[in-house]
Amino acid sequence: MHQKILLVQTAFPGDVILATALLESLNRDLPLSTLDILVRKGNETLFLNHPFVKNVLVWEKSKNKWSNLFALISTVRKEKYDLVINLQRFSGSGLLTIFSGAKETRGFSKNPLSLFFSKKYPHKIGDGQHETDRNYSLISDIRKGKSADPRLYPSLSDFEKVGLMKTSPYICIAPGSVWFTKTFPKEKWIEFIKLFRTQFKNETVYLLGSNAEAELCEGILQQSAVENIVNLAGKLSFLQSAALMKDAYMNFVNDSAPMHLASAMNANTTAIYCSTVPAFGFGPLADRSVIIQTIEPLSCRPCGLHGYKTCPKAHFKCAMEINVQRLIPK
């Protein structure tokens, strides 16, 4: 059955990376279909040279958000989609979905405009399902099966960009996050790197992140005061970072987008959870994955689904109580 399908996920990079699992599932289950995706501006680079995404539509949300949305709705209507699948749970994407002109629309019941979708499905946090499985539930009546894993497709030039960085064993550390309470503290990363170097003498340590995290990474580099550590924050694209992470001895990440980059490359992952918990369903999916979280029972944890700019209790024990010795690869 040939269908023209649009997948909508206009949230942050990690959510978009997880949405690639549904693209993989659709390509597997409906191989004759044409697949497009709609993302917020900045995330479109995740799909450069993607082998089966035909078009990437972009919503510029940072300025003129609503006028850009209405222009985008006009573009979407001209495409005459058979099916629009909305993974977002906010009104903007809901508006686009119901005015898309698609023959069928699907999404989660948490979207405030889901009443007007052709079909709506529950989205339950903490029910034991991974987010990729929750997303797959939106097409579970079309094809019975299980969700594919997320996947990204760095180009040959992306792998060439990082090729010289792979000539000897290395680890990657992505120390930042948008949310403070999701971020393993700077002093903890420094403590870990110093300890790591006492046991692993030759491995290069690559620090990854966005331009916004370059200062954090530079501070970690300087204060760690160990040899063979490189700050790559702001110097690699999403896909170049993914290409580097693929062959790392280990990738150390927070509950944030780099964890999902690692999952999409099936790259070795040590995921550190501070204020959030794996039970939310956004955990690592790589074959070799380790989850590190406090072993102390805290009545305040988890304090929220997305984290906060500061610890609500002002002690941040969920992060500070983690012994960095537990991060050392076995």
C-alpha positions in Angstrom: 0.0 0.0 0.0 1.5 3.3 -1.1 0.8 6.3 1.2 2.2 9.7 1.5 3.0 10.1 5.2 4.1 13.1 7.3 5.6 12.6 10.8 5.4 15.7 13.1 7.9 16.1 15.9 8.7 19.7 16.7 10.3 19.2 20.2 13.9 19.1 21.2 16.7 17.1 19.4 16.4 14.1 21.7 12.7 13.7 21.0 13.4 14.0 17.2 16.1 11.3 17.4 13.7 9.0 19.2 11.1 9.7 16.5 13.5 8.2 13.9 12.5 4.8 15.4 9.0 5.4 14.0 10.5 6.3 10.6 12.4 3.0 10.7 9.2 1.2 11.6 7.2 2.9 8.8 9.9 2.1 6.3 9.9 -1.5 7.4 6.1 -2.0 7.7 5.0 0.2 4.8 7.9 0.0 2.4 6.1 1.6 -0.5 5.1 4.7 1.4 6.7 8.1 0.9 7.9 9.6 4.2 8.4 13.2 5.2 9.1 14.7 8.6 8.4 18.1 10.1 10.8 19.4 12.8 11.6 22.7 14.5 14.4 24.8 13.0 17.8 23.5 14.0 16.9 19.8 14.0 16.6 19.5 10.2 20.4 18.7 10.0 19.7 15.3 11.7 18.2 14.2 8.3 20.9 15.3 5.9 21.4 12.5 3.4 18.8 10.4 5.1 18.1 7.4 2.8 14.3 7.3 2.9 13.1 10.6 4.2 12.0 12.5 1.1 11.3 15.9 2.5 12.2 17.7 5.8 9.8 20.5 6.6 10.9 23.1 9.1 9.0 25.2 11.6 10.9 28.3 12.8 9.5 28.7 16.4 12.0 31.1 17.9 10.6 34.1 16.1 7.3 34.8 14.4 6.2 31.5 15.6 2.5 31.6 14.7 2.8 33.4 11.4 5.4 30.8 10.4 3.1 28.1 11.5 0.2 29.3 9.3 2.6 29.5 6.3 3.7 26.0 7.1 0.1 24.8 7.2 -0.4 26.1 3.7 2.7 24.2 2.6 1.5 21.0 4.2 -1.9 21.3 2.6 -0.4 21.5 -0.8 1.4 18.2 -0.2 -1.9 16.3 0.1 -0.8 13.8 2.6 -2.7 10.6 3.1 -1.6 10.3 6.8 -0.2 12.8 9.3 1.2 11.3 12.5 1.7 13.9 15.3 4.1 12.9 18.1 3.9 16.3 19.8 1.5 16.9 22.6 1.1 20.7 22.3 -1.5 22.9 20.6 0.7 24.3 17.8 1.4 20.9 16.2 -2.2 20.0 16.9 -3.4 23.0 14.9 -1.1 22.0 12.0 -2.4 18.4 12.1 -6.1 19.2 12.0 -5.7 21.8 9.2 -3.2 19.6 7.2 -5.8 18.5 4.8 -4.6 14.9 5.3 -7.1 12.0 4.7 -6.2 10.7 8.2 -4.6 12.2 11.2 -3.2 10.5 14.3 -1.7 11.6 17.6 -1.8 11.4 21.3 -4.8 12.2 23.4 -2.7 14.5 25.5 -2.6 17.0 22.6 -5.3 19.6 23.5 -6.6 19.4 19.9 -6.7 15.6 19.7 -10.5 15.6 19.7 -10.3 16.6 16.1 -7.8 13.9 15.0 -9.1 10.9 13.1 -7.5 8.6 15.8 -6.0 9.4 19.1 -4.0 7.2 21.5 -3.0 7.3 25.2 0.5 8.4 26.1 1.3 7.2 29.6 4.6 8.1 31.3 5.9 5.4 33.7 3.9 2.5 32.4 7.1 0.5 31.6 7.0 1.5 27.9 9.9 3.2 26.2 9.0 6.4 24.2 9.8 4.6 21.0 7.1 2.0 21.9 4.6 4.7 22.8 5.3 6.3 19.4 4.8 3.0 17.7 1.4 2.6 19.3 0.2 5.3 16.9 0.5 2.8 14.0 -0.1 -0.5 15.9 -3.4 -1.2 14.2 -1.7 -0.8 10.8 1.0 -3.3 11.4 1.3 -5.6 14.4 4.8 -5.9 15.7 7.3 -4.0 17.7 9.1 -0.7 17.3 12.3 -0.5 15.4 15.2 1.2 17.1 16.1 4.9 16.4 18.7 5.4 13.7 20.7 8.2 12.2 22.7 8.2 9.0 26.0 10.2 9.2 27.4 10.6 5.7 30.8 9.4 4.5 32.1 13.0 5.0 30.8 13.0 8.6 32.9 9.9 9.3 35.9 11.3 7.5 35.6 14.5 9.6 36.2 12.4 12.8 38.3 9.7 11.3 41.6 11.0 12.6 40.1 11.2 16.1 39.6 7.4 16.0 43.2 6.3 15.5 43.6 5.3 19.2 41.1 4.2 21.9 38.9 7.0 23.2 35.8 7.8 25.3 33.3 10.6 24.8 31.7 12.7 27.5 28.7 14.9 26.9 28.5 16.8 30.2 25.8 19.3 29.4 22.0 19.4 29.3 19.3 22.1 28.8 18.1 21.4 32.4 20.3 21.9 35.4 18.8 19.0 37.4 19.4 16.6 34.5 23.1 17.5 34.5 25.8 15.6 36.3 27.7 18.5 38.1 30.8 19.9 36.7 32.9 19.0 39.7 31.7 15.4 39.4 32.8 15.2 35.8 36.2 16.6 36.8 36.5 14.0 39.6 35.5 11.2 37.3 38.1 12.2 34.6 40.9 12.4 37.1 39.9 8.9 38.4 39.5 7.5 34.9 43.0 8.7 33.9 44.5 6.8 36.9 43.1 3.5 35.5 43.1 4.2 31.7 46.4 5.8 30.8 46.2 6.2 27.1 42.5 6.7 26.1 41.7 10.1 24.6 38.8 11.9 26.3 36.6 13.9 23.9 34.2 16.4 25.4 31.1 16.9 23.3 28.3 19.5 23.3 26.8 22.5 21.6 28.2 26.0 21.3 26.3 26.8 24.5 28.3 24.1 26.4 31.7 25.0 25.1 32.5 27.0 28.2 31.4 24.2 30.5 33.6 21.7 28.5 36.6 24.1 28.6 36.3 24.5 32.3 36.2 20.7 32.7 39.2 20.3 30.5 41.3 23.0 32.4 40.3 21.9 35.9 40.8 18.2 35.2 44.4 18.9 34.4 45.0 15.6 32.7 46.7 14.8 29.4 45.0 13.8 26.2 41.6 15.5 26.7 40.0 17.5 23.8 37.2 20.0 23.9 35.0 19.5 20.8 31.9 21.4 22.0 30.5 23.5 19.2 32.9 22.0 16.7 30.9 19.0 15.5 27.5 18.7 14.0 24.9 16.3 15.3 25.8 13.7 12.7 29.5 14.2 13.1 29.1 13.7 16.9 27.1 10.6 16.2 29.8 9.3 13.9 32.4 9.8 16.6 30.3 8.3 19.4 29.7 5.1 17.3 33.2 3.7 17.9 33.9 5.1 21.4 35.0 2.6 24.1 32.3 4.3 26.1 30.0 7.4 25.8 29.2 9.1 29.1 26.0 11.1 28.9 23.2 12.7 30.9 19.5 12.0 30.4 19.6 14.3 27.3 20.0 14.4 23.5 23.5 12.8 23.4 22.1 9.7 25.1 19.7 9.4 22.1 22.5 10.0 19.6 24.3 7.1 21.1 21.2 4.9 20.9 20.7 5.9 17.3 24.3 4.6 16.5 24.0 1.6 18.9 27.1 3.1 20.6 28.2 2.0 24.1 26.5 4.1 26.6 26.8 5.0 30.3 23.7 7.2 31.1 23.7 9.2 34.3 20.3 10.0 35.8 20.1 12.8 38.3 16.6 14.2 38.9 14.8 12.1 36.3 14.4 8.3 36.2 14.7 5.6 33.5 11.1 4.6 34.3 9.9 7.6 32.4 10.7 5.6 29.2 13.5 7.7 27.6 16.4 5.4 28.5 19.4 4.2 26.4 18.7 1.6 23.8 22.2 0.6 22.7 23.1 -3.1 23.1 25.7 -2.2 25.7 24.1 0.3 28.0 24.8 1.1 31.7 22.5 3.2 33.8 24.0 5.1 36.8 21.7 6.7 39.4 21.8 7.4 43.1 21.3 4.3 45.3 20.0 6.5 48.1 16.2 6.6 48.3 15.1 10.2 47.9 11.5 11.1 48.5 11.9 14.1 46.2 13.1 12.0 43.2 12.0 12.2 40.5 11.0 15.9 40.9 9.7 16.3 37.4 9.6 14.9 33.9 11.9 17.4 32.3 14.1 18.7 35.1 14.4 22.2 36.6 16.8 25.1 36.4 17.7 24.6 40.0 17.2 21.8 42.6 13.8 22.4 44.2 15.2 21.2 47.6 18.5 23.1 47.1 20.6 20.1 47.9 20.8 18.2 44.6 21.5 15.0 46.4 20.2 12.9 43.4 23.5 14.0 41.6 25.9 14.7 44.4 25.4 11.3 46.1 26.6 9.4 43.0 30.0 7.9 43.5 32.1 8.5 40.4 33.8 5.2 40.9 30.6 3.6 39.6 31.2 5.2 36.2 34.5 3.5 35.5 34.0 1.0 32.7 34.2 -2.6 33.7 
